[in-house]
Amino acid sequence: MIKNLRQMKGYTATSFLREFKTKNWTRGGLNTLLEKIDRTGSVDRVTGSDRPRTVRTAGNVAVVEEMALKIIFIAVSAIFSVKYLIPQNY
């Protein structure tokens, strides 16, 4: 809708703010969006601009699992070593 109003009727940021008073839009945010529409003709994000995704490969899962098991082993070892260092009648 914003794209169509900008391209067909030449709405400016101020025009949008007057027309859609109930929206919590800012003039700066609208100006950024309108510049993008003027530059690209679209409101879509550029491909690759999102946060990089991690991949759950079998190798990655195995590495994380091994790290978790090491942490658990270290924690359990620490608990047992403390248990046997403290005298039983203490």
PDB file of N, CA, C and O in Angstrom:
ATOM      1  N   MET A   1       0.823  -1.179   0.000  1.00  0.00           N
ATOM      2  CA  MET A   1       0.000   0.000   0.000  1.00  0.00           C
ATOM      3  C   MET A   1       0.874   1.253   0.000  1.00  0.00           C
ATOM      4  O   MET A   1       0.620   2.187  -0.760  1.00  0.00           O
ATOM      5  N   ILE A   2       1.911   1.276   0.857  1.00  0.00           N
ATOM      6  CA  ILE A   2       2.803   2.424   0.903  1.00  0.00           C
ATOM      7  C   ILE A   2       3.505   2.580  -0.446  1.00  0.00           C
ATOM      8  O   ILE A   2       3.630   3.688  -0.966  1.00  0.00           O
ATOM      9  N   LYS A   3       3.950   1.478  -0.996  1.00  0.00           N
ATOM     10  CA  LYS A   3       4.638   1.507  -2.282  1.00  0.00           C
ATOM     11  C   LYS A   3       3.727   2.080  -3.364  1.00  0.00           C
ATOM     12  O   LYS A   3       4.150   2.927  -4.151  1.00  0.00           O
ATOM     13  N   ASN A   4       2.484   1.621  -3.405  1.00  0.00           N
ATOM     14  CA  ASN A   4       1.540   2.094  -4.422  1.00  0.00           C
ATOM     15  C   ASN A   4       1.221   3.571  -4.252  1.00  0.00           C
ATOM     16  O   ASN A   4       1.180   4.315  -5.232  1.00  0.00           O
ATOM     17  N   LEU A   5       0.996   3.998  -3.021  1.00  0.00           N
ATOM     18  CA  LEU A   5       0.692   5.415  -2.805  1.00  0.00           C
ATOM     19  C   LEU A   5       1.888   6.294  -3.169  1.00  0.00           C
ATOM     20  O   LEU A   5       1.712   7.397  -3.686  1.00  0.00           O
ATOM     21  N   ARG A   6       3.085   5.816  -2.905  1.00  0.00           N
ATOM     22  CA  ARG A   6       4.283   6.580  -3.249  1.00  0.00           C
ATOM     23  C   ARG A   6       4.452   6.672  -4.762  1.00  0.00           C
ATOM     24  O   ARG A   6       4.708   7.749  -5.300  1.00  0.00           O
ATOM     25  N   GLN A   7       4.309   5.545  -5.441  1.00  0.00           N
ATOM     26  CA  GLN A   7       4.568   5.521  -6.874  1.00  0.00           C
ATOM     27  C   GLN A   7       3.425   6.110  -7.696  1.00  0.00           C
ATOM     28  O   GLN A   7       3.667   6.769  -8.706  1.00  0.00           O
ATOM     29  N   MET A   8       2.185   5.879  -7.274  1.00  0.00           N
ATOM     30  CA  MET A   8       1.034   6.342  -8.065  1.00  0.00           C
ATOM     31  C   MET A   8       0.650   7.787  -7.755  1.00  0.00           C
ATOM     32  O   MET A   8       0.339   8.563  -8.658  1.00  0.00           O
ATOM     33  N   LYS A   9       0.673   8.140  -6.472  1.00  0.00           N
ATOM     34  CA  LYS A   9       0.183   9.459  -6.079  1.00  0.00           C
ATOM     35  C   LYS A   9       1.271  10.384  -5.553  1.00  0.00           C
ATOM     36  O   LYS A   9       1.003  11.546  -5.249  1.00  0.00           O
ATOM     37  N   GLY A  10       2.507   9.874  -5.442  1.00  0.00           N
ATOM     38  CA  GLY A  10       3.606  10.720  -5.016  1.00  0.00           C
ATOM     39  C   GLY A  10       3.553  11.145  -3.553  1.00  0.00           C
ATOM     40  O   GLY A  10       4.008  12.233  -3.201  1.00  0.00           O
ATOM     41  N   TYR A  11       2.999  10.290  -2.707  1.00  0.00           N
ATOM     42  CA  TYR A  11       2.926  10.610  -1.279  1.00  0.00           C
ATOM     43  C   TYR A  11       4.329  10.848  -0.711  1.00  0.00           C
ATOM     44  O   TYR A  11       5.290  10.171  -1.079  1.00  0.00           O
ATOM     45  N   THR A  12       4.418  11.810   0.181  1.00  0.00           N
ATOM     46  CA  THR A  12       5.658  12.070   0.911  1.00  0.00           C
ATOM     47  C   THR A  12       5.500  11.528   2.328  1.00  0.00           C
ATOM     48  O   THR A  12       4.427  11.053   2.699  1.00  0.00           O
ATOM     49  N   ALA A  13       6.559  11.600   3.109  1.00  0.00           N
ATOM     50  CA  ALA A  13       6.488  11.123   4.492  1.00  0.00           C
ATOM     51  C   ALA A  13       5.421  11.904   5.254  1.00  0.00           C
ATOM     52  O   ALA A  13       4.661  11.330   6.033  1.00  0.00           O
ATOM     53  N   THR A  14       5.370  13.202   5.029  1.00  0.00           N
ATOM     54  CA  THR A  14       4.371  14.039   5.705  1.00  0.00           C
ATOM     55  C   THR A  14       2.963  13.640   5.285  1.00  0.00           C
ATOM     56  O   THR A  14       2.052  13.620   6.113  1.00  0.00           O
ATOM     57  N   SER A  15       2.777  13.321   4.011  1.00  0.00           N
ATOM     58  CA  SER A  15       1.456  12.889   3.520  1.00  0.00           C
ATOM     59  C   SER A  15       1.008  11.618   4.230  1.00  0.00           C
ATOM     60  O   SER A  15      -0.149  11.488   4.630  1.00  0.00           O
ATOM     61  N   PHE A  16       1.941  10.684   4.379  1.00  0.00           N
ATOM     62  CA  PHE A  16       1.606   9.435   5.070  1.00  0.00           C
ATOM     63  C   PHE A  16       1.256   9.698   6.531  1.00  0.00           C
ATOM     64  O   PHE A  16       0.311   9.107   7.053  1.00  0.00           O
ATOM     65  N   LEU A  17       1.997  10.567   7.192  1.00  0.00           N
ATOM     66  CA  LEU A  17       1.721  10.862   8.599  1.00  0.00           C
ATOM     67  C   LEU A  17       0.353  11.503   8.771  1.00  0.00           C
ATOM     68  O   LEU A  17      -0.346  11.211   9.741  1.00  0.00           O
ATOM     69  N   ARG A  18      -0.037  12.367   7.849  1.00  0.00           N
ATOM     70  CA  ARG A  18      -1.367  13.002   7.919  1.00  0.00           C
ATOM     71  C   ARG A  18      -2.476  11.985   7.636  1.00  0.00           C
ATOM     72  O   ARG A  18      -3.503  11.968   8.315  1.00  0.00           O
ATOM     73  N   GLU A  19      -2.257  11.151   6.639  1.00  0.00           N
ATOM     74  CA  GLU A  19      -3.281  10.188   6.210  1.00  0.00           C
ATOM     75  C   GLU A  19      -3.489   9.068   7.237  1.00  0.00           C
ATOM     76  O   GLU A  19      -4.616   8.628   7.460  1.00  0.00           O
ATOM     77  N   PHE A  20      -2.394   8.612   7.861  1.00  0.00           N
ATOM     78  CA  PHE A  20      -2.461   7.474   8.777  1.00  0.00           C
ATOM     79  C   PHE A  20      -2.039   7.916  10.178  1.00  0.00           C
ATOM     80  O   PHE A  20      -0.990   7.509  10.675  1.00  0.00           O
ATOM     81  N   LYS A  21      -2.850   8.735  10.796  1.00  0.00           N
ATOM     82  CA  LYS A  21      -2.515   9.304  12.114  1.00  0.00           C
ATOM     83  C   LYS A  21      -2.456   8.256  13.216  1.00  0.00           C
ATOM     84  O   LYS A  21      -1.744   8.443  14.202  1.00  0.00           O
ATOM     85  N   THR A  22      -3.183   7.164  13.070  1.00  0.00           N
ATOM     86  CA  THR A  22      -3.229   6.162  14.142  1.00  0.00           C
ATOM     87  C   THR A  22      -1.987   5.261  14.149  1.00  0.00           C
ATOM     88  O   THR A  22      -1.742   4.545  15.120  1.00  0.00           O
ATOM     89  N   LYS A  23      -1.212   5.303  13.068  1.00  0.00           N
ATOM     90  CA  LYS A  23       0.013   4.502  13.020  1.00  0.00           C
ATOM     91  C   LYS A  23       1.095   5.213  13.819  1.00  0.00           C
ATOM     92  O   LYS A  23       1.103   6.441  13.895  1.00  0.00           O
ATOM     93  N   ASN A  24       1.987   4.469  14.403  1.00  0.00           N
ATOM     94  CA  ASN A  24       3.094   5.046  15.165  1.00  0.00           C
ATOM     95  C   ASN A  24       4.342   5.158  14.293  1.00  0.00           C
ATOM     96  O   ASN A  24       5.429   4.737  14.690  1.00  0.00           O
ATOM     97  N   TRP A  25       4.173   5.729  13.098  1.00  0.00           N
ATOM     98  CA  TRP A  25       5.281   5.885  12.181  1.00  0.00           C
ATOM     99  C   TRP A  25       6.040   7.167  12.501  1.00  0.00           C
ATOM    100  O   TRP A  25       5.474   8.133  13.012  1.00  0.00           O
ATOM    101  N   THR A  26       7.330   7.152  12.188  1.00  0.00           N
ATOM    102  CA  THR A  26       8.128   8.367  12.342  1.00  0.00           C
ATOM    103  C   THR A  26       8.489   8.890  10.954  1.00  0.00           C
ATOM    104  O   THR A  26       8.548   8.134   9.984  1.00  0.00           O
ATOM    105  N   ARG A  27       8.725  10.181  10.881  1.00  0.00           N
ATOM    106  CA  ARG A  27       9.072  10.777   9.598  1.00  0.00           C
ATOM    107  C   ARG A  27      10.391  10.191   9.080  1.00  0.00           C
ATOM    108  O   ARG A  27      10.530   9.921   7.887  1.00  0.00           O
ATOM    109  N   GLY A  28      11.351  10.000   9.981  1.00  0.00           N
ATOM    110  CA  GLY A  28      12.636   9.435   9.570  1.00  0.00           C
ATOM    111  C   GLY A  28      12.501   8.023   9.029  1.00  0.00           C
ATOM    112  O   GLY A  28      13.113   7.679   8.018  1.00  0.00           O
ATOM    113  N   GLY A  29      11.703   7.211   9.698  1.00  0.00           N
ATOM    114  CA  GLY A  29      11.488   5.837   9.235  1.00  0.00           C
ATOM    115  C   GLY A  29      10.806   5.799   7.888  1.00  0.00           C
ATOM    116  O   GLY A  29      11.166   5.001   7.023  1.00  0.00           O
ATOM    117  N   LEU A  30       9.815   6.667   7.710  1.00  0.00           N
ATOM    118  CA  LEU A  30       9.126   6.729   6.424  1.00  0.00           C
ATOM    119  C   LEU A  30      10.061   7.225   5.325  1.00  0.00           C
ATOM    120  O   LEU A  30      10.052   6.697   4.213  1.00  0.00           O
ATOM    121  N   ASN A  31      10.868   8.238   5.637  1.00  0.00           N
ATOM    122  CA  ASN A  31      11.808   8.749   4.632  1.00  0.00           C
ATOM    123  C   ASN A  31      12.771   7.655   4.180  1.00  0.00           C
ATOM    124  O   ASN A  31      13.070   7.542   2.992  1.00  0.00           O
ATOM    125  N   THR A  32      13.251   6.856   5.117  1.00  0.00           N
ATOM    126  CA  THR A  32      14.157   5.753   4.771  1.00  0.00           C
ATOM    127  C   THR A  32      13.447   4.757   3.851  1.00  0.00           C
ATOM    128  O   THR A  32      14.015   4.310   2.854  1.00  0.00           O
ATOM    129  N   LEU A  33      12.216   4.417   4.187  1.00  0.00           N
ATOM    130  CA  LEU A  33      11.453   3.471   3.380  1.00  0.00           C
ATOM    131  C   LEU A  33      11.150   4.047   1.998  1.00  0.00           C
ATOM    132  O   LEU A  33      11.256   3.341   0.996  1.00  0.00           O
ATOM    133  N   LEU A  34      10.777   5.316   1.940  1.00  0.00           N
ATOM    134  CA  LEU A  34      10.464   5.937   0.657  1.00  0.00           C
ATOM    135  C   LEU A  34      11.704   6.056  -0.231  1.00  0.00           C
ATOM    136  O   LEU A  34      11.610   5.894  -1.448  1.00  0.00           O
ATOM    137  N   GLU A  35      12.848   6.334   0.360  1.00  0.00           N
ATOM    138  CA  GLU A  35      14.096   6.363  -0.411  1.00  0.00           C
ATOM    139  C   GLU A  35      14.392   4.996  -1.002  1.00  0.00           C
ATOM    140  O   GLU A  35      14.849   4.887  -2.140  1.00  0.00           O
ATOM    141  N   LYS A  36      14.129   3.954  -0.223  1.00  0.00           N
ATOM    142  CA  LYS A  36      14.352   2.596  -0.707  1.00  0.00           C
ATOM    143  C   LYS A  36      13.400   2.270  -1.855  1.00  0.00           C
ATOM    144  O   LYS A  36      13.800   1.661  -2.847  1.00  0.00           O
ATOM    145  N   ILE A  37      12.147   2.677  -1.715  1.00  0.00           N
ATOM    146  CA  ILE A  37      11.168   2.441  -2.788  1.00  0.00           C
ATOM    147  C   ILE A  37      11.606   3.174  -4.050  1.00  0.00           C
ATOM    148  O   ILE A  37      11.535   2.621  -5.147  1.00  0.00           O
ATOM    149  N   ASP A  38      12.059   4.417  -3.898  1.00  0.00           N
ATOM    150  CA  ASP A  38      12.504   5.194  -5.059  1.00  0.00           C
ATOM    151  C   ASP A  38      13.740   4.562  -5.707  1.00  0.00           C
ATOM    152  O   ASP A  38      13.866   4.544  -6.931  1.00  0.00           O
ATOM    153  N   ARG A  39      14.640   4.050  -4.881  1.00  0.00           N
ATOM    154  CA  ARG A  39      15.900   3.501  -5.379  1.00  0.00           C
ATOM    155  C   ARG A  39      15.710   2.132  -6.041  1.00  0.00           C
ATOM    156  O   ARG A  39      16.258   1.870  -7.112  1.00  0.00           O
ATOM    157  N   THR A  40      14.923   1.261  -5.389  1.00  0.00           N
ATOM    158  CA  THR A  40      14.820  -0.127  -5.860  1.00  0.00           C
ATOM    159  C   THR A  40      13.469  -0.474  -6.471  1.00  0.00           C
ATOM    160  O   THR A  40      13.353  -1.447  -7.216  1.00  0.00           O
ATOM    161  N   GLY A  41      12.447   0.322  -6.157  1.00  0.00           N
ATOM    162  CA  GLY A  41      11.107  -0.003  -6.633  1.00  0.00           C
ATOM    163  C   GLY A  41      10.453  -1.102  -5.821  1.00  0.00           C
ATOM    164  O   GLY A  41       9.430  -1.650  -6.232  1.00  0.00           O
ATOM    165  N   SER A  42      11.028  -1.434  -4.673  1.00  0.00           N
ATOM    166  CA  SER A  42      10.515  -2.529  -3.857  1.00  0.00           C
ATOM    167  C   SER A  42      10.720  -2.204  -2.376  1.00  0.00           C
ATOM    168  O   SER A  42      11.528  -1.348  -2.019  1.00  0.00           O
ATOM    169  N   VAL A  43       9.973  -2.904  -1.529  1.00  0.00           N
ATOM    170  CA  VAL A  43      10.154  -2.758  -0.091  1.00  0.00           C
ATOM    171  C   VAL A  43      10.812  -3.999   0.501  1.00  0.00           C
ATOM    172  O   VAL A  43      10.986  -4.105   1.715  1.00  0.00           O
ATOM    173  N   ASP A  44      11.178  -4.946  -0.379  1.00  0.00           N
ATOM    174  CA  ASP A  44      11.796  -6.189   0.075  1.00  0.00           C
ATOM    175  C   ASP A  44      13.221  -5.958   0.528  1.00  0.00           C
ATOM    176  O   ASP A  44      13.892  -5.039   0.059  1.00  0.00           O
ATOM    177  N   ARG A  45      13.681  -6.797   1.442  1.00  0.00           N
ATOM    178  CA  ARG A  45      15.062  -6.740   1.890  1.00  0.00           C
ATOM    179  C   ARG A  45      15.983  -7.255   0.804  1.00  0.00           C
ATOM    180  O   ARG A  45      15.593  -8.078  -0.025  1.00  0.00           O
ATOM    181  N   VAL A  46      17.203  -6.760   0.819  1.00  0.00           N
ATOM    182  CA  VAL A  46      18.206  -7.229  -0.126  1.00  0.00           C
ATOM    183  C   VAL A  46      18.610  -8.649   0.270  1.00  0.00           C
ATOM    184  O   VAL A  46      18.769  -8.951   1.453  1.00  0.00           O
ATOM    185  N   THR A  47      18.772  -9.503  -0.713  1.00  0.00           N
ATOM    186  CA  THR A  47      19.174 -10.877  -0.446  1.00  0.00           C
ATOM    187  C   THR A  47      20.518 -10.892   0.272  1.00  0.00           C
ATOM    188  O   THR A  47      21.469 -10.238  -0.155  1.00  0.00           O
ATOM    189  N   GLY A  48      20.586 -11.641   1.362  1.00  0.00           N
ATOM    190  CA  GLY A  48      21.822 -11.748   2.120  1.00  0.00           C
ATOM    191  C   GLY A  48      21.966 -10.706   3.214  1.00  0.00           C
ATOM    192  O   GLY A  48      22.990 -10.674   3.897  1.00  0.00           O
ATOM    193  N   SER A  49      20.963  -9.851   3.400  1.00  0.00           N
ATOM    194  CA  SER A  49      21.082  -8.817   4.425  1.00  0.00           C
ATOM    195  C   SER A  49      20.631  -9.306   5.801  1.00  0.00           C
ATOM    196  O   SER A  49      20.809  -8.614   6.803  1.00  0.00           O
ATOM    197  N   ASP A  50      20.050 -10.498   5.839  1.00  0.00           N
ATOM    198  CA  ASP A  50      19.604 -11.055   7.115  1.00  0.00           C
ATOM    199  C   ASP A  50      20.798 -11.580   7.910  1.00  0.00           C
ATOM    200  O   ASP A  50      21.927 -11.625   7.421  1.00  0.00           O
ATOM    201  N   ARG A  51      20.518 -11.966   9.126  1.00  0.00           N
ATOM    202  CA  ARG A  51      21.541 -12.568   9.970  1.00  0.00           C
ATOM    203  C   ARG A  51      21.955 -13.910   9.377  1.00  0.00           C
ATOM    204  O   ARG A  51      21.101 -14.688   8.952  1.00  0.00           O
ATOM    205  N   PRO A  52      23.256 -14.188   9.344  1.00  0.00           N
ATOM    206  CA  PRO A  52      23.696 -15.480   8.800  1.00  0.00           C
ATOM    207  C   PRO A  52      23.114 -16.643   9.612  1.00  0.00           C
ATOM    208  O   PRO A  52      23.052 -16.590  10.840  1.00  0.00           O
ATOM    209  N   ARG A  53      22.703 -17.657   8.923  1.00  0.00           N
ATOM    210  CA  ARG A  53      22.109 -18.817   9.593  1.00  0.00           C
ATOM    211  C   ARG A  53      23.175 -19.876   9.846  1.00  0.00           C
ATOM    212  O   ARG A  53      24.090 -20.067   9.045  1.00  0.00           O
ATOM    213  N   THR A  54      23.037 -20.550  10.961  1.00  0.00           N
ATOM    214  CA  THR A  54      23.938 -21.652  11.238  1.00  0.00           C
ATOM    215  C   THR A  54      23.343 -22.919  10.644  1.00  0.00           C
ATOM    216  O   THR A  54      22.134 -23.019  10.438  1.00  0.00           O
ATOM    217  N   VAL A  55      24.187 -23.852  10.381  1.00  0.00           N
ATOM    218  CA  VAL A  55      23.737 -25.087   9.750  1.00  0.00           C
ATOM    219  C   VAL A  55      23.873 -26.228  10.741  1.00  0.00           C
ATOM    220  O   VAL A  55      24.921 -26.401  11.363  1.00  0.00           O
ATOM    221  N   ARG A  56      22.807 -27.005  10.884  1.00  0.00           N
ATOM    222  CA  ARG A  56      22.837 -28.159  11.788  1.00  0.00           C
ATOM    223  C   ARG A  56      23.231 -29.394  10.998  1.00  0.00           C
ATOM    224  O   ARG A  56      22.387 -30.212  10.631  1.00  0.00           O
ATOM    225  N   THR A  57      24.507 -29.513  10.747  1.00  0.00           N
ATOM    226  CA  THR A  57      24.994 -30.711  10.077  1.00  0.00           C
ATOM    227  C   THR A  57      25.281 -31.770  11.142  1.00  0.00           C
ATOM    228  O   THR A  57      25.360 -31.472  12.334  1.00  0.00           O
ATOM    229  N   ALA A  58      25.431 -32.984  10.694  1.00  0.00           N
ATOM    230  CA  ALA A  58      25.728 -34.075  11.630  1.00  0.00           C
ATOM    231  C   ALA A  58      27.050 -33.797  12.347  1.00  0.00           C
ATOM    232  O   ALA A  58      27.187 -34.084  13.537  1.00  0.00           O
ATOM    233  N   GLY A  59      28.010 -33.246  11.629  1.00  0.00           N
ATOM    234  CA  GLY A  59      29.299 -32.930  12.239  1.00  0.00           C
ATOM    235  C   GLY A  59      29.181 -31.867  13.320  1.00  0.00           C
ATOM    236  O   GLY A  59      29.772 -31.998  14.392  1.00  0.00           O
ATOM    237  N   ASN A  60      28.413 -30.805  13.039  1.00  0.00           N
ATOM    238  CA  ASN A  60      28.223 -29.742  14.035  1.00  0.00           C
ATOM    239  C   ASN A  60      27.497 -30.264  15.268  1.00  0.00           C
ATOM    240  O   ASN A  60      27.855 -29.923  16.396  1.00  0.00           O
ATOM    241  N   VAL A  61      26.487 -31.082  15.054  1.00  0.00           N
ATOM    242  CA  VAL A  61      25.734 -31.649  16.173  1.00  0.00           C
ATOM    243  C   VAL A  61      26.647 -32.521  17.029  1.00  0.00           C
ATOM    244  O   VAL A  61      26.575 -32.476  18.257  1.00  0.00           O
ATOM    245  N   ALA A  62      27.498 -33.308  16.394  1.00  0.00           N
ATOM    246  CA  ALA A  62      28.418 -34.179  17.128  1.00  0.00           C
ATOM    247  C   ALA A  62      29.416 -33.365  17.945  1.00  0.00           C
ATOM    248  O   ALA A  62      29.723 -33.722  19.083  1.00  0.00           O
ATOM    249  N   VAL A  63      29.922 -32.279  17.377  1.00  0.00           N
ATOM    250  CA  VAL A  63      30.884 -31.434  18.100  1.00  0.00           C
ATOM    251  C   VAL A  63      30.235 -30.815  19.330  1.00  0.00           C
ATOM    252  O   VAL A  63      30.825 -30.819  20.410  1.00  0.00           O
ATOM    253  N   VAL A  64      29.031 -30.286  19.176  1.00  0.00           N
ATOM    254  CA  VAL A  64      28.339 -29.660  20.303  1.00  0.00           C
ATOM    255  C   VAL A  64      28.003 -30.701  21.360  1.00  0.00           C
ATOM    256  O   VAL A  64      28.130 -30.439  22.556  1.00  0.00           O
ATOM    257  N   GLU A  65      27.580 -31.868  20.928  1.00  0.00           N
ATOM    258  CA  GLU A  65      27.261 -32.944  21.871  1.00  0.00           C
ATOM    259  C   GLU A  65      28.498 -33.345  22.665  1.00  0.00           C
ATOM    260  O   GLU A  65      28.421 -33.553  23.876  1.00  0.00           O
ATOM    261  N   GLU A  66      29.629 -33.454  21.990  1.00  0.00           N
ATOM    262  CA  GLU A  66      30.876 -33.822  22.665  1.00  0.00           C
ATOM    263  C   GLU A  66      31.276 -32.746  23.682  1.00  0.00           C
ATOM    264  O   GLU A  66      31.712 -33.066  24.788  1.00  0.00           O
ATOM    265  N   MET A  67      31.126 -31.480  23.307  1.00  0.00           N
ATOM    266  CA  MET A  67      31.450 -30.387  24.235  1.00  0.00           C
ATOM    267  C   MET A  67      30.549 -30.436  25.467  1.00  0.00           C
ATOM    268  O   MET A  67      31.015 -30.235  26.588  1.00  0.00           O
ATOM    269  N   ALA A  68      29.271 -30.699  25.261  1.00  0.00           N
ATOM    270  CA  ALA A  68      28.333 -30.759  26.379  1.00  0.00           C
ATOM    271  C   ALA A  68      28.683 -31.911  27.316  1.00  0.00           C
ATOM    272  O   ALA A  68      28.631 -31.761  28.536  1.00  0.00           O
ATOM    273  N   LEU A  69      29.038 -33.055  26.746  1.00  0.00           N
ATOM    274  CA  LEU A  69      29.402 -34.206  27.570  1.00  0.00           C
ATOM    275  C   LEU A  69      30.663 -33.929  28.372  1.00  0.00           C
ATOM    276  O   LEU A  69      30.772 -34.358  29.521  1.00  0.00           O
ATOM    277  N   LYS A  70      31.620 -33.214  27.780  1.00  0.00           N
ATOM    278  CA  LYS A  70      32.842 -32.866  28.509  1.00  0.00           C
ATOM    279  C   LYS A  70      32.520 -31.969  29.694  1.00  0.00           C
ATOM    280  O   LYS A  70      33.066 -32.144  30.783  1.00  0.00           O
ATOM    281  N   ILE A  71      31.628 -31.004  29.472  1.00  0.00           N
ATOM    282  CA  ILE A  71      31.244 -30.091  30.562  1.00  0.00           C
ATOM    283  C   ILE A  71      30.566 -30.867  31.682  1.00  0.00           C
ATOM    284  O   ILE A  71      30.850 -30.641  32.858  1.00  0.00           O
ATOM    285  N   ILE A  72      29.677 -31.774  31.324  1.00  0.00           N
ATOM    286  CA  ILE A  72      28.992 -32.591  32.328  1.00  0.00           C
ATOM    287  C   ILE A  72      30.004 -33.455  33.079  1.00  0.00           C
ATOM    288  O   ILE A  72      29.930 -33.567  34.302  1.00  0.00           O
ATOM    289  N   PHE A  73      30.939 -34.059  32.366  1.00  0.00           N
ATOM    290  CA  PHE A  73      31.958 -34.899  32.994  1.00  0.00           C
ATOM    291  C   PHE A  73      32.802 -34.088  33.974  1.00  0.00           C
ATOM    292  O   PHE A  73      33.087 -34.550  35.079  1.00  0.00           O
ATOM    293  N   ILE A  74      33.196 -32.900  33.578  1.00  0.00           N
ATOM    294  CA  ILE A  74      33.998 -32.037  34.461  1.00  0.00           C
ATOM    295  C   ILE A  74      33.200 -31.666  35.706  1.00  0.00           C
ATOM    296  O   ILE A  74      33.737 -31.677  36.814  1.00  0.00           O
ATOM    297  N   ALA A  75      31.922 -31.336  35.532  1.00  0.00           N
ATOM    298  CA  ALA A  75      31.084 -30.956  36.676  1.00  0.00           C
ATOM    299  C   ALA A  75      30.904 -32.129  37.636  1.00  0.00           C
ATOM    300  O   ALA A  75      31.012 -31.962  38.851  1.00  0.00           O
ATOM    301  N   VAL A  76      30.632 -33.303  37.098  1.00  0.00           N
ATOM    302  CA  VAL A  76      30.437 -34.485  37.941  1.00  0.00           C
ATOM    303  C   VAL A  76      31.742 -34.834  38.651  1.00  0.00           C
ATOM    304  O   VAL A  76      31.726 -35.189  39.829  1.00  0.00           O
ATOM    305  N   SER A  77      32.866 -34.737  37.953  1.00  0.00           N
ATOM    306  CA  SER A  77      34.167 -35.021  38.567  1.00  0.00           C
ATOM    307  C   SER A  77      34.442 -34.058  39.713  1.00  0.00           C
ATOM    308  O   SER A  77      34.955 -34.457  40.758  1.00  0.00           O
ATOM    309  N   ALA A  78      34.103 -32.805  39.514  1.00  0.00           N
ATOM    310  CA  ALA A  78      34.319 -31.802  40.563  1.00  0.00           C
ATOM    311  C   ALA A  78      33.452 -32.098  41.777  1.00  0.00           C
ATOM    312  O   ALA A  78      33.904 -31.947  42.912  1.00  0.00           O
ATOM    313  N   ILE A  79      32.227 -32.512  41.553  1.00  0.00           N
ATOM    314  CA  ILE A  79      31.321 -32.818  42.672  1.00  0.00           C
ATOM    315  C   ILE A  79      31.864 -33.997  43.473  1.00  0.00           C
ATOM    316  O   ILE A  79      31.889 -33.947  44.702  1.00  0.00           O
ATOM    317  N   PHE A  80      32.306 -35.070  42.785  1.00  0.00           N
ATOM    318  CA  PHE A  80      32.811 -36.233  43.491  1.00  0.00           C
ATOM    319  C   PHE A  80      34.112 -35.935  44.216  1.00  0.00           C
ATOM    320  O   PHE A  80      34.333 -36.435  45.319  1.00  0.00           O
ATOM    321  N   SER A  81      34.971 -35.131  43.616  1.00  0.00           N
ATOM    322  CA  SER A  81      36.239 -34.831  44.283  1.00  0.00           C
ATOM    323  C   SER A  81      35.993 -33.987  45.528  1.00  0.00           C
ATOM    324  O   SER A  81      36.683 -34.169  46.531  1.00  0.00           O
ATOM    325  N   VAL A  82      35.038 -33.078  45.493  1.00  0.00           N
ATOM    326  CA  VAL A  82      34.714 -32.282  46.677  1.00  0.00           C
ATOM    327  C   VAL A  82      34.070 -33.171  47.729  1.00  0.00           C
ATOM    328  O   VAL A  82      34.349 -33.013  48.917  1.00  0.00           O
ATOM    329  N   LYS A  83      33.223 -34.092  47.322  1.00  0.00           N
ATOM    330  CA  LYS A  83      32.528 -34.983  48.258  1.00  0.00           C
ATOM    331  C   LYS A  83      33.532 -35.805  49.061  1.00  0.00           C
ATOM    332  O   LYS A  83      33.353 -35.991  50.265  1.00  0.00           O
ATOM    333  N   TYR A  84      34.590 -36.301  48.407  1.00  0.00           N
ATOM    334  CA  TYR A  84      35.547 -37.143  49.088  1.00  0.00           C
ATOM    335  C   TYR A  84      36.628 -36.349  49.822  1.00  0.00           C
ATOM    336  O   TYR A  84      37.356 -36.916  50.637  1.00  0.00           O
ATOM    337  N   LEU A  85      36.746 -35.054  49.550  1.00  0.00           N
ATOM    338  CA  LEU A  85      37.702 -34.241  50.269  1.00  0.00           C
ATOM    339  C   LEU A  85      37.168 -33.782  51.626  1.00  0.00           C
ATOM    340  O   LEU A  85      37.940 -33.521  52.548  1.00  0.00           O
ATOM    341  N   ILE A  86      35.855 -33.687  51.739  1.00  0.00           N
ATOM    342  CA  ILE A  86      35.234 -33.253  52.989  1.00  0.00           C
ATOM    343  C   ILE A  86      35.077 -34.467  53.909  1.00  0.00           C
ATOM    344  O   ILE A  86      34.510 -35.474  53.485  1.00  0.00           O
ATOM    345  N   PRO A  87      35.548 -34.407  55.117  1.00  0.00           N
ATOM    346  CA  PRO A  87      35.392 -35.543  56.051  1.00  0.00           C
ATOM    347  C   PRO A  87      33.909 -35.871  56.257  1.00  0.00           C
ATOM    348  O   PRO A  87      33.069 -34.972  56.271  1.00  0.00           O
ATOM    349  N   GLN A  88      33.596 -37.140  56.415  1.00  0.00           N
ATOM    350  CA  GLN A  88      32.223 -37.574  56.550  1.00  0.00           C
ATOM    351  C   GLN A  88      31.550 -37.086  57.832  1.00  0.00           C
ATOM    352  O   GLN A  88      30.334 -36.895  57.847  1.00  0.00           O
ATOM    353  N   ASN A  89      32.319 -36.876  58.917  1.00  0.00           N
ATOM    354  CA  ASN A  89      31.712 -36.435  60.171  1.00  0.00           C
ATOM    355  C   ASN A  89      31.717 -34.918  60.296  1.00  0.00           C
ATOM    356  O   ASN A  89      31.476 -34.393  61.383  1.00  0.00           O
ATOM    357  N   TYR A  90      31.972 -34.241  59.263  1.00  0.00           N
ATOM    358  CA  TYR A  90      32.060 -32.776  59.296  1.00  0.00           C
ATOM    359  C   TYR A  90      30.703 -32.149  59.301  1.00  0.00           C
ATOM    360  O   TYR A  90      30.589 -30.923  59.327  1.00  0.00           O
TER     361      TYR A  90
END
